[in-house]
Amino acid sequence: MGATRIDLAWAASTDNGTIAGYRVRRGGVELATVQGTTYSDATVQPSTTYTYDVVAVDAAGNVSAPSAPVSATTPAAPTTLTVPVADDTYVASDRPTTTYGSAVRVTADNQPRRHVLLRFVVAGTGGRAVRSVKLRLYCVDNSPVGGAFHRVTDTTWREGTVTWNTAPVASATTLATLGSVVVGNWYEVDVTQAVAGDGAVAFLIDSTSNNGADYRSKEANPAQAAQLVVTLQ
């Protein structure tokens, strides 16, 4: 069962003849006639209770008494949270003590090496399970490589003070990768495994390309800054 589907199953009827099928009813109104003993109702709405019964029909058209009614309540539809980036910056290997927290774009490049750092604070899950999480970025510079995304467990850094020398260590595991990116487009990657619920979460983006990818920062335009789209059960 889901927010928009209820699955039904029942025991087969017996008769001195042949059972031709079953009429599935919801609230006393026939939905369908099936030959098997299962049916999926995909016309239901979230957060709603429905009552069903089944009537058997034999080959001669004789109809049985309705089965005992059963009720089911669909769960609420998934809820989506859009979480704006709290800190966005990059760090540069050729300027290891420089901060870029006020930059209007963040860059992932291989020559010189530049790593994007993003930090989000997820709130509002209400203890519900996380179904999926997408990290979205708006591209402002073409690149054949959009970058590789890694989780950063240290979320104490801030964009105004972090440098190449003080940058947190990212996980060696790659959560996702982006191929070619083009100016003026939104791109998203799946980072579901990095988010379990409310709390701070951070990411590092690096690149293998000497033609780095640039993304809009919140200092340039908050509406086009990085965001997490969190879908809850």
C-alpha positions as CSV (number, residue, x, y, z in Angstrom):
1,M,0.0,0.0,0.0
2,G,1.1,3.5,-0.7
3,A,-0.3,7.0,-0.8
4,T,-2.0,6.3,-4.1
5,R,-2.5,2.5,-4.2
6,I,-4.2,-0.1,-2.0
7,D,-3.4,-3.8,-2.7
8,L,-6.2,-6.4,-2.0
9,A,-6.1,-10.2,-1.7
10,W,-8.7,-12.7,-0.6
11,A,-9.2,-16.5,-0.4
12,A,-10.7,-18.2,-3.4
13,S,-14.4,-19.0,-3.2
14,T,-15.8,-22.6,-3.7
15,D,-18.9,-23.6,-5.6
16,N,-20.5,-26.6,-7.0
17,G,-19.8,-25.1,-10.4
18,T,-17.0,-22.9,-11.8
19,I,-16.1,-19.5,-10.3
20,A,-15.9,-17.2,-13.2
21,G,-14.6,-14.1,-11.4
22,Y,-14.8,-11.7,-8.5
23,R,-16.4,-8.3,-8.4
24,V,-14.3,-5.9,-6.3
25,R,-16.4,-3.2,-4.6
26,R,-15.4,0.0,-2.8
27,G,-18.0,1.6,-0.6
28,G,-20.6,-0.6,-2.3
29,V,-19.7,0.5,-5.8
30,E,-18.1,-2.0,-8.2
31,L,-14.6,-1.1,-9.3
32,A,-13.6,-4.1,-11.4
33,T,-14.2,-7.8,-12.2
34,V,-11.1,-10.0,-12.0
35,Q,-10.5,-13.7,-12.4
36,G,-7.8,-14.0,-9.8
37,T,-7.8,-13.3,-6.1
38,T,-5.9,-10.0,-6.0
39,Y,-6.5,-6.5,-7.1
40,S,-4.7,-3.2,-6.9
41,D,-6.8,0.0,-6.5
42,A,-4.7,2.8,-8.0
43,T,-7.5,5.4,-7.9
44,V,-7.2,6.2,-4.1
45,Q,-6.1,9.5,-2.5
46,P,-3.5,10.0,0.2
47,S,-4.6,10.1,3.9
48,T,-8.0,8.6,3.1
49,T,-9.9,5.5,4.5
50,Y,-11.6,3.1,2.0
51,T,-13.8,0.1,2.6
52,Y,-13.9,-2.9,0.3
53,D,-15.7,-6.1,-0.2
54,V,-15.7,-8.9,-2.8
55,V,-18.5,-10.8,-4.5
56,A,-17.9,-14.1,-6.3
57,V,-19.7,-14.8,-9.6
58,D,-20.0,-18.4,-11.1
59,A,-20.2,-19.4,-14.7
60,A,-24.0,-19.2,-14.7
61,G,-23.9,-15.6,-13.5
62,N,-25.0,-16.4,-9.9
63,V,-23.6,-14.0,-7.4
64,S,-22.5,-14.8,-3.9
65,A,-23.1,-12.7,-0.8
66,P,-20.5,-10.0,-0.3
67,S,-17.5,-10.8,1.7
68,A,-16.9,-9.2,5.1
69,P,-15.9,-5.6,4.5
70,V,-12.3,-4.5,5.2
71,S,-11.0,-1.0,5.5
72,A,-7.6,0.5,4.8
73,T,-6.2,4.0,5.2
74,T,-3.6,5.4,2.8
75,P,-0.6,7.1,4.2
76,A,0.1,10.8,3.6
77,A,1.8,11.8,0.4
78,P,5.5,12.3,0.4
79,T,6.5,15.8,1.7
80,T,9.3,17.7,-0.1
81,L,11.6,20.1,1.8
82,T,13.8,22.6,-0.1
83,V,16.8,23.4,2.0
84,P,18.9,26.5,1.0
85,V,22.7,26.3,1.3
86,A,24.0,27.8,4.6
87,D,27.6,28.1,3.6
88,D,29.0,27.9,0.1
89,T,32.6,28.6,-0.9
90,Y,35.7,27.0,-2.6
91,V,39.3,26.6,-1.5
92,A,42.3,26.9,-3.8
93,S,45.6,25.0,-3.7
94,D,47.6,27.8,-5.2
95,R,46.3,30.2,-2.5
96,P,46.2,28.0,0.5
97,T,45.5,30.7,3.1
98,T,42.9,32.7,1.1
99,T,39.1,32.6,1.9
100,Y,36.5,32.8,-0.8
101,G,33.3,33.0,1.2
102,S,32.2,36.2,-0.5
103,A,32.8,34.9,-4.0
104,V,29.8,35.1,-6.5
105,R,30.6,31.6,-7.8
106,V,32.1,28.4,-6.5
107,T,34.6,26.4,-8.6
108,A,35.6,22.8,-8.9
109,D,38.8,22.6,-11.0
110,N,41.9,20.4,-11.3
111,Q,44.5,23.0,-12.4
112,P,44.9,24.8,-10.1
113,R,43.1,22.5,-7.7
114,R,39.9,24.1,-6.4
115,H,37.3,22.3,-4.3
116,V,33.7,23.5,-3.7
117,L,32.5,23.3,-0.1
118,L,28.7,23.3,0.6
119,R,27.0,23.1,4.0
120,F,23.3,22.7,4.7
121,V,21.2,22.5,7.8
122,V,18.2,20.2,7.3
123,A,15.2,20.9,9.5
124,G,11.5,20.0,9.4
125,T,11.6,16.2,8.8
126,G,9.6,15.6,12.0
127,G,11.2,12.2,12.4
128,R,9.8,11.0,9.1
129,A,12.0,8.7,7.0
130,V,14.0,10.3,4.2
131,R,13.0,8.9,0.9
132,S,15.4,10.8,-1.4
133,V,17.7,13.8,-1.4
134,K,18.9,15.7,-4.5
135,L,21.7,18.3,-4.4
136,R,20.9,21.0,-7.0
137,L,23.4,23.5,-8.6
138,Y,23.1,26.2,-11.2
139,C,25.9,26.3,-13.7
140,V,27.6,29.6,-14.7
141,D,30.6,28.2,-16.6
142,N,30.8,25.4,-19.1
143,S,32.9,22.3,-18.3
144,P,33.3,18.8,-19.6
145,V,33.2,17.6,-16.0
146,G,30.7,18.9,-13.5
147,G,32.5,17.3,-10.6
148,A,32.6,14.4,-8.2
149,F,30.6,14.8,-4.9
150,H,31.8,13.6,-1.6
151,R,30.4,13.8,1.9
152,V,32.2,15.9,4.6
153,T,31.5,14.7,8.1
154,D,33.0,17.8,9.7
155,T,30.3,20.5,9.6
156,T,32.0,23.0,11.9
157,W,33.7,25.0,9.1
158,R,32.2,28.3,7.8
159,E,32.6,30.0,4.5
160,G,34.2,33.1,5.9
161,T,37.1,31.4,7.5
162,V,37.8,28.1,5.7
163,T,40.9,27.9,3.5
164,W,42.7,25.2,1.6
165,N,45.0,24.7,4.6
166,T,42.0,24.4,7.0
167,A,39.5,22.6,4.8
168,P,37.7,19.6,6.2
169,V,38.7,16.2,4.9
170,A,36.1,14.7,2.5
171,S,35.2,11.0,2.3
172,A,37.1,9.1,-0.3
173,T,33.8,7.6,-1.4
174,T,32.1,9.3,-4.3
175,L,28.4,9.9,-3.7
176,A,27.7,11.0,-7.3
177,T,29.3,12.5,-10.4
178,L,28.3,15.1,-13.0
179,G,29.4,14.9,-16.6
180,S,29.4,17.9,-19.0
181,V,27.6,21.0,-17.6
182,V,26.4,24.1,-19.6
183,V,25.8,27.7,-18.5
184,G,22.3,28.5,-17.6
185,N,21.2,25.1,-16.5
186,W,20.3,23.4,-13.2
187,Y,21.9,20.1,-12.4
188,E,21.1,17.7,-9.7
189,V,22.8,14.6,-8.1
190,D,21.5,12.0,-5.7
191,V,23.0,12.3,-2.3
192,T,20.3,10.4,-0.4
193,Q,22.8,8.2,1.5
194,A,24.4,11.3,3.1
195,V,21.2,12.6,4.8
196,A,19.3,10.6,7.5
197,G,17.2,13.4,9.0
198,D,17.5,16.8,10.6
199,G,20.9,18.3,11.2
200,A,23.9,19.8,9.4
201,V,25.4,18.0,6.3
202,A,28.3,19.1,4.1
203,F,29.7,18.2,0.8
204,L,33.0,18.7,-1.2
205,I,33.1,18.8,-5.0
206,D,36.3,18.2,-6.8
207,S,37.1,17.7,-10.5
208,T,39.5,15.9,-12.8
209,S,39.2,18.6,-15.5
210,N,41.6,21.5,-16.1
211,N,38.5,23.3,-17.4
212,G,36.7,23.7,-14.2
213,A,32.9,24.0,-13.5
214,D,31.5,27.1,-11.9
215,Y,28.2,27.3,-10.0
216,R,26.2,30.2,-8.7
217,S,26.8,31.1,-5.0
218,K,24.2,32.6,-2.6
219,E,26.2,35.8,-2.5
220,A,25.4,36.3,-6.2
221,N,21.8,35.2,-6.2
222,P,20.2,33.2,-3.4
223,A,17.4,31.9,-5.8
224,Q,20.1,30.2,-7.9
225,A,22.4,29.0,-5.1
226,A,22.9,25.4,-4.2
227,Q,19.9,23.6,-2.5
228,L,18.9,20.2,-1.2
229,V,15.6,18.8,-2.2
230,V,14.6,16.4,0.5
231,T,11.6,14.0,-0.1
232,L,10.1,12.4,3.0
233,Q,8.0,9.3,3.4
